[in-house]
Amino acid sequence: MLAAAAPAPAQSDFSSPYVPTPTVAVERMLGLAQVTRDDLVMDLGSGDGRIVIAAAKRHGARATGVEYDPKLVALSRQNALAAGVGERVRFVEGDLFDVDLSPATVVTVYLLPDVNLKLRDKLLRELRPGARVVAHDFDFESWRPDRVESFYAPEKNRGRGGTSRVMLWIVPAEVRGTWVLRSAALPAPGEAQVVLSQNFQVLEGDAMLGERRAALREPALRGAVIRFSLDAVAGPLRFAGEVRGDEIAGTVRGAAGTWPWRATRRR
Ligand SMILES: C[S@@+](CC[C@H](N)C(=O)[O-])C[C@H]1O[C@@H](n2cnc3c(N)ncnc32)[C@H](O)[C@@H]1O
């Protein structure tokens, strides 16, 4: 947990003190997000730059830190040069709430709960579906993590040791609404209607196959990938598809084969 530390400059109503993430937790965060050289990692409230530098040095990613304490920004830039990753990293001096997050594929945070909560909508609004968010110790309340890991961190509590918790969220596509599905897999005339409700990545829904209500089973959303099953008379039809705005396209599998399907959201 964040222990009391030197206060950060009062540049935001929502601030978190500077407490570095233990080295072991930095690696666990980047591992949980499966960071690779194709990623752009953003650490919001980047402290001495350790997460940004590790993302570049050990995972080959490009990485940006956002930090409003100018001394920590200067220290981060020195640390990045010393680590030989000056070319792959950038440190922005400013308030994390003013930064456009849309280019990031991975966002990391070690911020207090009220800051995380204020940040939650911005993450969901600006990040692309499928982007990964990793947090140390503090979560996003009702947006439940997709994965959690807890472990002993010797550096915790100023070297006295303690438990660190790292959590991963996959940013879900926005899918709520009424969708009209079309596929040769569906009974004539090859159409179904699915109504989805959504609580972050958790889906519920109903389906109509013609005049008949059909159970929508195991709806799941991971980033932009949606899956569910519909019980047709001839047996279950398993849908998997990719959401792009108001369109979904994918394949549906049934006992008799595999077909393409498409869906359009009614506005
Ligand atoms: C707990 S420290 C984490 C530092 C680093 N991310 C790490 O994990 O080692 C939080 C950092 O966020 C910075 N910070 C807090 N609120 C901020 C804001 N609104 N904008 C920019 N930086 C902020 C603080 O100055 C501090 O360095």
The ligand as an ORCA input file, in Angstrom:
! r2SCAN-3c Opt
* xyz 0 1
  C       2.732      6.065     -6.138
  S       3.733      6.990     -7.221
  C       4.028      5.792     -8.501
  C       5.252      6.104     -9.330
  C       5.514      5.109    -10.453
  N       4.388      4.957    -11.340
  C       5.841      3.748     -9.876
  O       4.940      2.889     -9.923
  O       6.947      3.570     -9.354
  C       2.534      8.092     -7.964
  C       3.168      9.167     -8.806
  O       2.141      9.823     -9.483
  C       2.415     11.209     -9.535
  N       1.117     11.842     -9.705
  C       0.056     11.796     -8.866
  N      -1.003     12.435     -9.383
  C      -0.611     12.900    -10.593
  C      -1.269     13.642    -11.606
  N      -2.533     14.041    -11.479
  N      -0.583     13.938    -12.736
  C       0.722     13.535    -12.875
  N       1.391     12.850    -11.937
  C       0.731     12.510    -10.802
  C       3.098     11.488     -8.203
  O       3.919     12.658     -8.258
  C       3.926     10.206     -8.033
  O       5.200     10.348     -8.586
*
